[in-house]
């Protein structure tokens, strides 16, 4: 797809704009599927709309489609068979979708928003579908997402056409992202139709102790006013000292909850109700926190902070703020000095004691006022480190001696002292330079070369490598990866000193300095996608996450450290169904299913040329293989892929990180375990 963008651009410059034929919404061309879905007839022209930028404009004054409709792109012979994109329709009934369609396309279905659709609507919506030219898309991105457009230009001028194309498509998809104020209005409209659990809550007998922390009378009054407006009335104010005495004398009943609010923080009207609800449904819940934003003196909300599920490293560093979290008092260890301890320290103590479930409610229920300061992020956090680790390094390769030599030199010349057992899995290399390189390193005793005949199978190569490995620590390493920091391996090995960690990955950068791997986000694209792909790490678009050691759902096998006993216990990588793509994600998900954490660290940054030696997945054979691997992952991990705990369901899985999703996914309380 990415290469095709530039071909289309050349075609445009040479021949003029791609055809802009509009396809009006004609009810005679549409078949009603049910009260919420209608097929947009493409009149046999589906292939003309595949792998192209499009716009869909809507006028629906009677709100038959609701405020947050979705476009369902039907993909033949692919899994998932449907890719969803959402967008907003304003209160006057006007809305516009922009996006890049899938490579394979059978049909486009327009689905109404069941929470906000007007079932009694009589006026038919007017809908128009049109292909966009690349110049139109570029102009839109330049006007609406200027900083991102400038980064695309930088990538292109640096010769990174793949990165420029990737971000061009992502920014095209981001054009449908709503403004935050519009998003707030649409979500509030949808919440009106939500079912409430008043009966369950009334039976729970839960009571909330509220401590307001701060000495500014005006700020305290702001917080107290928001408390007085709460739908949940079973609360009372209490000082932190009073709460401490309850804990000291062991008088904290299981139905007593506690929330500490910084003065100036305001609660949404149903904040306590929603935060208390998880405790009413399960006595095992120890903590529940929510998303937040800021509010100015005019009462306008801005700067939303959509948080991940429980992530201990981010809590410890302060990146993940927990002010306004609700605790079950009986689950706070008595050793914690609640009067002086921060909310984060209390939460970490609860987590360490395994006192119960730690839940994240992905709803914006807290608003920091002008007098309520921002959360503080620690400048430096100690990184785990193990000196002189014993590691078996598995490097699958085929020719490209230039890449492999740089990789090996990095291991032996730019790595802090370590007991290295380097196993090179040779997939039918034939170039004289590569064979000479093998001979030189084998004679010196620095590597062992294991032949792997036949078609390239990354999973088999790794499994064979682990079978020959001499050490317990196993490092999977691509042949196009080179160290940047001398102590990179010590930082990776240090993470595995924690027996709860099953695998660790790291920050990988392209030669031009842009990000190749900042972790893996499940469900992004379809199965999974690298986080912050082609982002400039010096920009603010990562919101500081690229500098944060943190838990992830998966990391790439381009540089992945794990333990041999875990590899064997979980069956290693799938050689039959996942020969090239997603085998690393599958292995990480097996680790998480077995109860182990996956850690990503920026401390061990490396250079990655990304599959230079393997090439792109752009031939019919490779695309067919990719579709099979995609299907295998969904058959195995469908529910997991739809709900990455470390990615907020209010954010888009199609566009880049931190882009709002018009219709959020599952907003139920969630844990990371």
Secondary structure, 3 states (H helix, E strand, C coil): CHHHHHHHHHHHHHHCCCCCCEEECCHHHCCEEECCEEEECCCCCHHHHCCCEEEEEEECCCCCCCCCCEEEEECCCCCCCEEEEECCECCCCEEEEEEECCCCCCEEEEECCCCCCCCCCCCCCEEEEEECCHHHHHHHHHHHCHHHHHHHHHHHHCCCHHHHHHHHHHHHHHCCCCCHHHHHHHHHHHHCCCCCCHHHHHHHCCEEEEEEECCCHHHHHHHHHHHHCCCCCCEEECCHHHHHHHHHCCCCCCCEEEEEEECCEEECCCHHHHHHHHHHHCCCEEEEEEEEEEECCCCCEEEEECCCCCCHHHHHHCCCCCCCCEEEHHHCCCCCCCCCCCHHHHHHHHHHCCCCEEEEEEEEEEEECCCCCCCCCCCCCCCCCCCCCEEEEEEEECCCHHHHHHHHHHHHHCCCCCEEEEEEEECCCCCHHHHHHHHHHHHCCCEEEEECCCCCCHHHHHHHHHHHCCCCEEEEECCCEEECCCCHHHHHHHHCCCCCEEEEEEEEECCCCEEEECCEEECCCCCEEECCCCCECCCCCCCCHHHCCEEECECCCCEEEEEHHHHHHCCCCCCCCCCCCCHHHHHHHHHHHCCCEEEEEEEEEEEECCCCCCCCCCCHHHHHHHHHHHHHHHHHHHHHHCCCCCCCCCECCCCCCCCECCCCCCCCCECCC
